[in-house]
Amino acid sequence: MSRGLSRRDPSPIRSAYAGSVIQFVGYVGSAGAALMWLPQARRALRGRKNPAALAGISPASYLLAAIFNTLLATYGSLEHAVPVVVAGCVNLCCAVTILATVSTTRRPTR
């Protein structure tokens, strides 16, 4: 562009449409991120009385998941990004549930 010419600002309708699409993509992505944790949480809860059923679940990876999803939810909250907050909170709840279940099941009994 030559000096003195500026790009036209998008129309308000176009901006509103783009914002809606971005929000939709954010919510769909967040829903997918949250839903992918639910089967593992369900498996952990169903197998909580059977250590063999939980043998393939790594407590260290779920501890890291809990830490990073806490950071993700905090970031989303500070940025006012509701889809990020929702995904971070759901993922955090699932990670903590799985971690607690696996840790309790693997604890030696007396």
N, C-alpha and C positions, 0 to 999 in steps of 0.2 A: 504494500500500500504506500502511496506517496504521502508525504508529510501534509498535514492539514486535513486529510480525510480520515474519518473514523468509521469503525464498523457499526452497523445499525444494531441497536439493542433489539433483542427478540420481543415480539409482542407479548402482552400479559397473558393472552390465551395460550400461546405456545409455551410460555414459561410454566404456567399452571399445569398444562398437560405433561410436560417433561418432569415436573416435580411429582406428579401423581404416579407416573411410570416408575420413577426412581423409588418412591415409597413402596409401590407394589413389589418391585424386585427385592427390596430390602425385607419386606415381610415374608415373601415366599422363601427367600434364602434363609431367613431366621427360623421359619417353620421347619424347613428341611434339616437345618443344623440341630434343632431341638428334637425332632422326631427320630433322628438316627441314634440317639442315646437311649430311647425308651426300651427297645428290645433287650439291650444289655442289662439295663436296670431290672427289667422284668425277670430275666434269666437269673440274675444274682439273687433276687428276692425269692424266687421259686426254689432255688437250689441252696438256700441258706442252711439247711439241715444236712446237706451232702457235700462235704469238702471236695470229693472227686469231681462233682459237677462244676466247681468253681476253680479247678486247678489251672485252667488256662487264662485266668484273669490276673493281670499284673497290678498289685496295689500301688506300685511306684508310678505307673502311668496314670492311674486315676488320681493320685495325689498331685501330680503335675497338672492334670486336667482341672482339678479343683482350684489350684493356684491361678492358672491362666484364665479360667472362666471368671474368677473373681476380678482379675484385672480387666477382662473384656467388659463385664457388667459395669465396673467403675468407669471405664472409658466411655461407654455408651451413655451412662448417666451424665457425665460431665459434658458430653457433646450433644445431649438432648436427642439421642438417636434411639427411639423407642424399640425398633426391631433388634438392635444390638443388645439392649438391656434385657429384652425378653429372652432372646437366645442364650445370653450369658447366664441368666438366672435359672432357666430350665436346665441347661447343661450343668451348671454348678450343683443343682439339687440332685440330678442323676449321678454325677460323679461322686458326691458325698455319700449318697445312698449305696452305691456300688462299693466304695471304699470301706464304709462302715460294715457292710454285710460281709465282704470278703475278709476283713480283719477280724471280725467276731467269729466267723466260721473257722478260720485257721488258728485261732487262739487255742493253746492246749487246755484240755479240761483236766480237772483233778479228780 
